[in-house]
Amino acid sequence: MSMTKAMGSAMRRIQIGNALSAFGLGFTVPYLYVYVAQVRELGPTSAGIVLGAFAMAALIALPFVGMLIDRRGPLPVLVGASLMAAVGAVSLGVSTSLVTAVGSAALLGVGTAVLQPALATMIVWCSSAETRTRAFAMQFFLANLGLGIGGLIGGQIVDEHDPASFTLLFSIEAVMFLVLAGIVMTVRLPRSAALGGAAGGKGGGMFAGLGVLVKHKAMLQLCGLGFVLFFACYGQFESGLAAYGTEAAGIDPSTLGIALAANTAMIVAAQFLVLKFVERRRRSRMIALVGLIWTVAWMAAGYAGLGHGSQAMATAAFISTYALFGLGEAMLSPTVAPLVADLAPESMVGTYNSAFALVKQLALAVGPAVGGPMGASLHMPYIVTFILFSLGISVLALRMGKSLTPAQDLPIPVRTIVVAKHVPENDVSVKAAV
């Protein structure tokens, strides 16, 4: 089944809103620590507290969001989250004390965290099993493109000696959240064939829904796998791996920006090239392949810091680490998020999306706490540990595959071609056999 005209129109608006909100986030995400610690002169400790409030607020909110999405639908939840994020961004841009910065960061953290499962549920509702893989790939592509462009433009505006430049950045971010709310309010959500009636599902309350989820073996395996995925990749980008690069590999801090740009460039360049390869192969095997690719990435990082090559070779190896991570991310985007949707019961799509978003948020909180100190001082153990985590991804993915139905693991079956054989009229022996 292909997308209907109504589903296609709704999907385009959702994807545009998603790209613009990511564009707004790109303006501020790379500079939040510098803004609190240096521009507002609140110090490194206060900056850590503000970043912690941002993360903790999201962790507190996410367990309740899924039930709200399933009861009220994703649209009002998404609009409310966008407005909350906009208020948080504006207030953070004018915060001059720790108290106001923490409160503003908490609002922004809740808003941006809630956007994830709400957007994912809207994409599920506006897609079919056959189109969902491509829809989530497009979402990931546009989000990374928006973040990258926003970061580049924000870097040209920002001036650490001028607080007004940061106020402008946060104001732009707030406007993008308001634009997202305005766009999605024009969306008329259709029901996909696979998930008709999801909006009306009551689910028996949060605890009843939680009971269903914790008894779902495949979903629990996916959540465990997701934690390792986010812990071993995203949780290291700006903490452990960055610390390892500067301390062990002698990478110049400015090169970290180039490495992150290489990661984004790989995602943008490879997303639709790998899509055709991924969408007709078993999801569990594709995730296992990502584990092997990331194993090679960590080996490249190991060579950068522990090898005996030139500094230029070490720098190239370190940048290639981020690029290889980007290749794996491009393969995961059309694989993991659609699998969450396909595992969810019809009335619990929001709950399942929120549960997976919570797992991601936990991994992003634990990853820097564990990886940061290891990357800075325990160089060899750090690399070995994350090589083992990457190999563990492959093992966990293949084990999870045994719990998936054929439709969940391979939603778009490989087409077989039947060749008709012409039988000549005068071939008596063949006619007799027929």
C-alpha positions as CSV (number, residue, x, y, z in Angstrom):
1,M,0.0,0.0,0.0
2,S,1.4,3.4,-1.0
3,M,0.7,6.6,0.9
4,T,-2.6,8.3,0.0
5,K,-2.6,12.0,-1.1
6,A,-3.8,13.1,2.4
7,M,-1.1,11.0,4.1
8,G,1.6,12.5,1.8
9,S,0.4,16.1,2.4
10,A,0.5,15.6,6.1
11,M,3.9,13.9,6.0
12,R,5.4,16.8,4.0
13,R,4.3,19.3,6.6
14,I,5.5,17.2,9.5
15,Q,8.9,16.8,7.8
16,I,9.2,20.5,7.1
17,G,8.4,21.3,10.7
18,N,10.9,18.7,11.9
19,A,13.7,20.3,9.8
20,L,13.0,23.8,10.9
21,S,12.9,22.8,14.6
22,A,16.3,21.0,14.2
23,F,17.6,24.2,12.4
24,G,16.6,26.2,15.5
25,L,18.3,23.7,17.9
26,G,21.5,23.9,15.9
27,F,21.8,27.5,16.8
28,T,22.2,26.8,20.5
29,V,23.1,23.2,21.2
30,P,26.9,23.6,20.6
31,Y,27.1,26.8,22.7
32,L,25.0,26.1,25.8
33,Y,28.0,25.3,28.0
34,V,30.0,28.3,26.9
35,Y,26.9,30.6,27.3
36,V,26.3,29.7,30.9
37,A,29.9,29.3,32.1
38,Q,31.6,32.2,30.3
39,V,29.1,34.6,28.7
40,R,26.9,34.8,31.8
41,E,29.9,34.3,34.0
42,L,28.2,31.7,36.1
43,G,31.2,29.3,36.0
44,P,31.8,25.6,35.0
45,T,29.9,24.2,38.0
46,S,26.8,26.2,37.3
47,A,27.0,25.2,33.6
48,G,27.1,21.6,34.6
49,I,24.1,22.1,36.8
50,V,22.2,23.7,34.0
51,L,23.0,20.9,31.5
52,G,22.0,18.4,34.2
53,A,18.7,20.2,34.7
54,F,18.1,20.0,30.9
55,A,18.7,16.2,30.9
56,M,16.9,15.4,34.2
57,A,13.8,17.3,33.2
58,A,13.5,15.2,30.1
59,L,14.0,12.0,32.0
60,I,11.2,12.9,34.4
61,A,8.8,13.9,31.7
62,L,9.2,11.1,29.2
63,P,7.6,8.2,31.3
64,F,4.3,10.1,31.3
65,V,4.3,11.4,27.7
66,G,3.5,8.2,26.0
67,M,0.2,7.7,27.9
68,L,-0.7,11.3,27.0
69,I,0.0,10.8,23.3
70,D,-2.1,7.6,23.2
71,R,-5.0,9.2,25.0
72,R,-5.0,12.7,23.3
73,G,-3.2,12.1,20.1
74,P,0.3,13.4,19.2
75,L,-0.9,16.7,17.7
76,P,-1.9,18.5,20.9
77,V,1.1,17.1,22.7
78,L,3.5,18.3,20.0
79,V,2.0,21.8,20.0
80,G,2.2,22.0,23.8
81,A,5.8,20.8,23.7
82,S,6.8,23.3,21.0
83,L,5.3,26.2,23.0
84,M,7.1,25.0,26.2
85,A,10.4,24.7,24.4
86,A,9.9,28.2,22.9
87,V,9.3,29.7,26.3
88,G,12.3,27.9,27.7
89,A,14.6,29.1,24.9
90,V,13.5,32.8,25.2
91,S,13.9,32.8,29.0
92,L,17.3,31.0,28.8
93,G,18.5,33.7,26.4
94,V,17.9,36.4,29.0
95,S,18.8,34.4,32.1
96,T,21.5,36.0,34.2
97,S,21.3,33.9,37.4
98,L,21.6,30.2,38.1
99,V,18.0,29.8,39.3
100,T,16.5,31.3,36.1
101,A,18.9,29.4,33.9
102,V,18.1,26.1,35.6
103,G,14.3,26.7,35.3
104,S,14.6,27.8,31.7
105,A,16.8,24.8,30.8
106,A,14.3,22.5,32.4
107,L,11.5,23.9,30.3
108,L,13.6,23.6,27.2
109,G,14.6,20.1,28.1
110,V,11.1,18.9,28.6
111,G,9.9,20.5,25.4
112,T,12.6,19.1,23.2
113,A,12.4,15.7,24.7
114,V,8.6,15.4,24.3
115,L,8.9,16.5,20.6
116,Q,10.7,13.2,19.8
117,P,8.0,10.7,20.5
118,A,5.2,13.0,19.4
119,L,6.8,13.5,16.0
120,A,7.6,9.8,15.7
121,T,4.0,9.0,16.4
122,M,2.7,11.5,13.8
123,I,5.1,9.9,11.2
124,V,3.7,6.5,12.1
125,W,0.2,7.6,11.6
126,C,1.0,9.2,8.3
127,S,2.8,6.2,6.8
128,S,2.2,2.6,6.0
129,A,4.4,-0.4,6.7
130,E,5.9,0.0,3.2
131,T,6.6,3.7,3.4
132,R,7.6,4.0,7.1
133,T,11.2,3.1,6.6
134,R,11.7,5.9,4.0
135,A,9.8,8.4,6.2
136,F,12.0,7.9,9.2
137,A,15.1,8.1,7.0
138,M,13.9,11.4,5.7
139,Q,13.2,12.7,9.2
140,F,16.8,11.8,10.3
141,F,18.3,13.3,7.1
142,L,16.4,16.6,7.5
143,A,17.1,16.8,11.3
144,N,20.9,16.4,10.7
145,L,20.8,18.8,7.8
146,G,18.9,21.4,9.9
147,L,21.2,20.9,12.9
148,G,24.3,21.3,10.7
149,I,23.1,24.4,8.9
150,G,21.9,26.0,12.2
151,G,25.2,25.3,13.8
152,L,27.2,26.8,11.0
153,I,25.0,30.0,10.9
154,G,25.0,30.2,14.7
155,G,28.8,30.1,14.7
156,Q,28.9,33.2,12.5
157,I,26.5,35.1,14.8
158,V,27.8,34.1,18.2
159,D,30.3,36.3,20.1
160,E,31.3,35.2,23.6
161,H,32.0,38.8,24.5
162,D,28.5,39.9,23.5
163,P,25.6,38.4,25.5
164,A,23.1,40.0,23.0
165,S,24.4,37.6,20.3
166,F,23.4,34.6,22.4
167,T,20.0,36.2,23.1
168,L,19.5,36.4,19.4
169,L,20.4,32.7,19.0
170,F,17.9,31.6,21.6
171,S,15.3,33.9,20.1
172,I,15.8,32.3,16.7
173,E,15.5,28.9,18.3
174,A,12.2,29.9,20.0
175,V,10.8,31.2,16.7
176,M,11.6,27.9,15.0
177,F,9.6,26.0,17.7
178,L,6.7,28.4,17.2
179,V,6.9,27.7,13.4
180,L,6.8,24.0,14.1
181,A,3.7,24.4,16.2
182,G,2.0,26.5,13.5
183,I,2.9,24.0,10.8
184,V,1.6,20.9,12.6
185,M,-1.6,22.7,13.6
186,T,-2.5,22.7,9.9
187,V,-2.0,19.0,9.6
188,R,-5.0,16.7,9.3
189,L,-3.8,13.4,10.6
190,P,-5.0,10.4,8.6
191,R,-5.0,6.9,9.9
192,S,-2.6,4.5,8.4
193,A,-3.9,1.0,7.5
194,A,-1.7,-0.6,10.1
195,L,-2.5,1.7,13.0
196,G,-6.1,2.8,12.5
197,G,-7.8,3.8,15.7
198,A,-4.6,4.5,17.6
199,A,-5.8,7.8,18.8
200,G,-8.7,6.4,20.6
201,G,-6.9,3.8,22.5
202,K,-7.2,4.2,26.2
203,G,-4.8,1.4,27.1
204,G,-6.2,1.1,30.7
205,G,-3.9,3.7,32.1
206,M,-0.1,4.2,32.3
207,F,0.6,1.2,34.5
208,A,-1.5,-1.1,32.4
209,G,0.4,0.1,29.3
210,L,3.7,-0.4,31.2
211,G,2.6,-3.9,32.1
212,V,2.1,-4.7,28.4
213,L,5.4,-3.2,27.5
214,V,7.5,-5.1,30.1
215,K,6.0,-8.4,29.0
216,H,6.9,-7.7,25.4
217,K,10.2,-9.6,24.9
218,A,11.1,-8.2,21.5
219,M,10.5,-4.6,22.7
220,L,12.6,-5.1,25.9
221,Q,15.4,-6.5,23.7
222,L,15.2,-3.5,21.4
223,C,15.3,-1.1,24.4
224,G,18.4,-2.9,25.7
225,L,20.0,-2.8,22.3
226,G,19.0,0.9,21.9
227,F,20.7,1.8,25.2
228,V,24.0,0.2,24.0
229,L,23.7,1.9,20.6
230,F,23.2,5.4,22.1
231,F,25.7,4.8,24.9
232,A,28.5,3.6,22.5
233,C,27.9,6.3,19.9
234,Y,26.0,9.5,20.7
235,G,26.9,9.3,24.4
236,Q,30.6,9.6,23.4
237,F,30.7,12.3,20.7
238,E,31.2,15.4,22.8
239,S,32.5,13.7,26.0
240,G,34.7,10.6,26.1
241,L,35.7,10.5,22.4
242,A,36.4,14.3,22.4
243,A,38.5,13.9,25.6
244,Y,40.3,10.9,24.2
245,G,41.1,12.7,20.9
246,T,42.6,15.8,22.6
247,E,44.4,13.9,25.4
248,A,45.6,10.7,23.7
249,A,45.7,11.6,20.0
250,G,46.8,15.2,20.4
251,I,43.9,16.4,18.3
252,D,43.6,20.2,18.2
253,P,40.2,21.3,19.6
254,S,39.3,22.9,16.3
255,T,39.6,19.5,14.7
256,L,36.8,18.3,16.8
257,G,34.5,20.6,14.8
258,I,35.8,19.2,11.6
259,A,35.2,15.6,12.9
260,L,31.6,16.5,13.8
261,A,31.2,18.1,10.4
262,A,32.5,14.9,8.8
263,N,29.9,12.9,10.7
264,T,27.0,15.1,9.5
265,A,28.4,15.1,6.0
266,M,28.5,11.4,5.9
267,I,24.9,11.2,7.1
268,V,23.7,13.7,4.5
269,A,25.6,12.0,1.7
270,A,25.0,8.4,2.5
271,Q,21.4,8.4,3.9
272,F,19.5,7.7,0.6
273,L,22.4,5.7,-0.9
274,V,22.2,3.1,2.0
275,L,18.4,3.3,2.1
276,K,17.8,1.0,-0.8
277,F,20.4,-1.4,0.6
278,V,18.8,-1.4,4.1
279,E,15.1,-1.4,3.4
280,R,15.0,-4.8,1.7
281,R,17.1,-6.6,4.2
282,R,16.4,-7.9,7.7
283,R,16.5,-5.2,10.3
284,S,18.3,-7.3,12.9
285,R,21.1,-8.1,10.4
286,M,21.5,-4.4,9.4
287,I,21.8,-3.4,13.1
288,A,24.4,-6.2,13.5
289,L,26.3,-4.8,10.6
290,V,26.3,-1.3,12.2
291,G,27.9,-2.9,15.2
292,L,30.7,-4.2,13.0
293,I,31.1,-0.8,11.3
294,W,31.4,0.9,14.7
295,T,33.9,-1.7,15.8
296,V,36.1,-0.5,12.9
297,A,35.4,3.1,13.9
298,W,36.7,2.5,17.4
299,M,39.8,0.7,16.0
300,A,40.5,3.8,13.9
301,A,40.2,5.9,17.1
302,G,42.6,3.5,18.8
303,Y,45.1,3.9,16.0
304,A,44.8,7.7,16.3
305,G,45.6,7.8,20.0
306,L,47.7,4.6,20.5
307,G,49.4,4.1,17.2
308,H,52.9,5.4,16.2
309,G,52.0,7.2,13.0
310,S,52.4,10.8,12.2
311,Q,50.1,13.5,13.6
312,A,48.5,13.9,10.2
313,M,47.6,10.2,10.1
314,A,46.3,10.3,13.6
315,T,44.1,13.3,12.7
316,A,42.8,11.5,9.6
317,A,42.0,8.4,11.6
318,F,40.2,10.3,14.2
319,I,38.1,12.2,11.6
320,S,37.3,8.8,9.9
321,T,36.0,7.5,13.3
322,Y,33.3,10.2,13.2
323,A,32.6,9.5,9.6
324,L,32.1,5.8,10.2
325,F,29.8,6.5,13.0
326,G,27.8,8.7,10.6
327,L,27.5,5.7,8.1
328,G,26.2,3.6,10.9
329,E,23.7,6.2,12.0
330,A,22.5,6.5,8.4
331,M,21.8,2.7,8.4
332,L,20.0,2.9,11.8
333,S,17.6,5.7,11.0
334,P,15.4,3.6,8.6
335,T,15.7,0.6,10.8
336,V,15.3,1.2,14.5
337,A,12.5,3.8,14.7
338,P,10.2,2.0,12.3
339,L,10.8,-1.2,14.2
340,V,9.6,0.5,17.4
341,A,6.4,1.4,15.6
342,D,5.9,-2.1,14.1
343,L,6.3,-3.7,17.6
344,A,3.8,-1.4,19.2
345,P,0.1,-2.4,19.7
346,E,-2.3,-0.2,17.8
347,S,-3.3,1.8,20.9
348,M,0.2,2.2,22.4
349,V,2.3,3.7,19.7
350,G,3.0,6.8,21.8
351,T,3.9,4.7,24.8
352,Y,6.4,2.6,22.9
353,N,7.9,5.7,21.2
354,S,8.2,7.4,24.6
355,A,9.8,4.4,26.2
356,F,12.4,4.2,23.5
357,A,13.0,8.0,23.8
358,L,13.5,7.5,27.5
359,V,16.1,4.8,26.9
360,K,17.9,7.1,24.5
361,Q,17.9,9.9,27.1
362,L,19.3,7.6,29.8
363,A,22.1,6.5,27.5
364,L,22.9,10.1,26.7
365,A,23.1,10.9,30.4
366,V,25.1,7.9,31.4
367,G,27.4,7.9,28.4
368,P,29.3,11.1,29.1
369,A,29.5,10.3,32.8
370,V,31.3,7.0,32.1
371,G,33.1,7.8,28.9
372,G,34.4,11.3,29.8
373,P,36.8,10.3,32.6
374,M,37.8,7.1,30.8
375,G,38.5,8.9,27.5
376,A,40.6,11.5,29.3
377,S,42.8,9.2,31.4
378,L,42.3,5.5,30.7
379,H,43.1,5.5,27.0
380,M,43.6,1.8,26.2
381,P,40.8,0.6,28.4
382,Y,38.5,3.2,26.9
383,I,39.0,1.9,23.3
384,V,38.8,-1.8,24.3
385,T,35.6,-1.2,26.3
386,F,33.8,0.4,23.4
387,I,35.1,-2.1,20.8
388,L,33.5,-4.7,23.0
389,F,30.3,-2.6,23.3
390,S,30.2,-2.4,19.5
391,L,30.6,-6.1,19.0
392,G,27.9,-6.5,21.7
393,I,25.6,-4.5,19.4
394,S,26.0,-7.2,16.7
395,V,25.3,-10.0,19.2
396,L,22.2,-8.4,20.7
397,A,20.8,-7.5,17.3
398,L,21.0,-11.1,16.1
399,R,19.5,-12.4,19.3
400,M,16.7,-9.9,19.0
401,G,16.0,-11.0,15.4
402,K,15.0,-14.4,16.7
403,S,12.1,-12.7,18.6
404,L,10.8,-10.8,15.6
405,T,8.1,-12.0,13.3
406,P,9.1,-12.0,9.6
407,A,6.9,-8.9,8.9
408,Q,8.7,-7.0,11.7
409,D,12.2,-8.0,10.7
410,L,11.6,-7.6,6.9
411,P,8.6,-5.4,6.4
412,I,9.3,-5.0,2.6
413,P,9.9,-8.6,1.4
414,V,12.3,-9.2,-1.5
415,R,10.3,-9.5,-4.7
416,T,10.8,-12.8,-6.6
417,I,10.6,-12.8,-10.3
418,V,8.7,-15.7,-12.0
419,V,9.9,-16.5,-15.5
420,A,7.3,-18.0,-17.8
421,K,8.6,-20.7,-20.1
422,H,7.2,-20.8,-23.7
423,V,6.2,-24.3,-24.7
424,P,6.3,-24.8,-28.5
425,E,3.0,-26.2,-29.9
426,N,4.8,-29.0,-31.8
427,D,6.7,-30.2,-28.7
428,V,4.5,-33.3,-28.0
429,S,6.6,-34.6,-25.1
430,V,6.3,-31.4,-23.1
431,K,2.5,-31.2,-23.8
432,A,2.1,-34.8,-22.6
433,A,4.0,-34.0,-19.5
434,V,1.8,-31.0,-18.8
